[in-house]
Amino acid sequence: MGGGGKIPYPKHVWSPAGGWYAQPANWKSNTIIAGAVMAAIVAVTWNFSAERETWARRPEPGGWYPSRNWSRQLKEYDAEDRANEAAKKA
């Protein structure tokens, strides 16, 4: 019935990616290694960025900013605010 036969494709094709319909035997370990390398690059970049992050002005107290969890400058601001509040109460 219609549709024709299988799609013709070259039998002997070489490419860095593995050629037509490639399924290397070690694809799972290669995927894990590539994922680990990408995660390491992201972690190093994140750490580099977080160490150098600065704020032009002091953020509003109590406001939520995602970088409050890792920015050294915001952690110092929060510690100063808590110390000032404790000094006012005492």
C-alpha positions in Angstrom: 0.0 0.0 0.0 1.5 3.5 -0.6 4.1 5.3 1.3 7.1 3.8 -0.5 10.0 2.0 1.1 12.5 3.0 3.8 14.1 6.3 3.4 17.4 5.8 1.5 20.5 7.1 3.4 24.2 6.7 3.0 25.6 3.5 4.6 29.1 4.8 5.3 28.9 8.4 6.7 31.4 9.7 9.1 30.9 12.8 11.2 32.1 14.0 14.6 28.5 13.6 15.9 28.4 9.9 14.8 26.7 9.9 11.4 23.2 8.9 10.5 21.1 7.4 13.3 24.0 7.3 15.7 23.5 5.6 19.1 27.0 5.1 20.7 27.2 2.4 23.3 28.5 4.8 26.0 25.9 7.6 25.5 24.7 7.5 29.1 28.2 8.0 30.6 28.9 10.7 28.0 25.7 12.5 28.9 26.5 12.3 32.6 30.0 13.6 32.0 28.8 16.5 29.8 26.1 17.4 32.5 28.7 17.4 35.2 31.0 19.6 33.2 28.2 22.0 32.5 27.2 22.1 36.2 30.8 22.8 37.2 31.0 25.7 34.7 27.7 27.1 36.0 28.9 26.7 39.7 32.2 28.5 39.0 30.5 31.3 37.1 27.9 31.7 39.8 30.5 31.9 42.5 32.6 34.4 40.5 29.5 36.5 39.9 28.3 36.3 43.6 31.7 37.4 44.9 31.8 40.5 42.7 28.1 41.5 43.0 27.7 45.0 44.4 24.6 47.2 45.0 24.6 50.9 44.0 22.2 51.6 46.9 21.1 49.8 50.0 17.9 47.8 49.3 14.7 48.4 51.1 14.6 46.6 54.5 12.4 43.5 54.4 12.2 43.5 50.6 12.8 40.1 49.0 15.7 39.8 46.6 17.0 36.4 45.4 20.6 37.5 45.8 20.0 38.0 49.6 20.9 34.4 49.9 24.4 34.7 48.3 25.5 38.3 48.0 28.1 39.2 50.6 27.2 42.8 50.5 23.5 42.1 51.2 24.4 39.7 54.0 26.5 42.5 55.6 23.6 45.0 55.2 21.2 42.5 56.8 23.6 41.9 59.7 23.9 45.7 60.3 20.2 46.1 60.2 19.7 43.3 62.8 22.4 44.9 65.0 20.8 48.3 64.7 17.4 46.9 65.7 18.9 45.0 68.6 20.7 48.2 69.8 17.4 50.2 69.6 15.6 47.6 71.7 18.3 47.5 74.3 
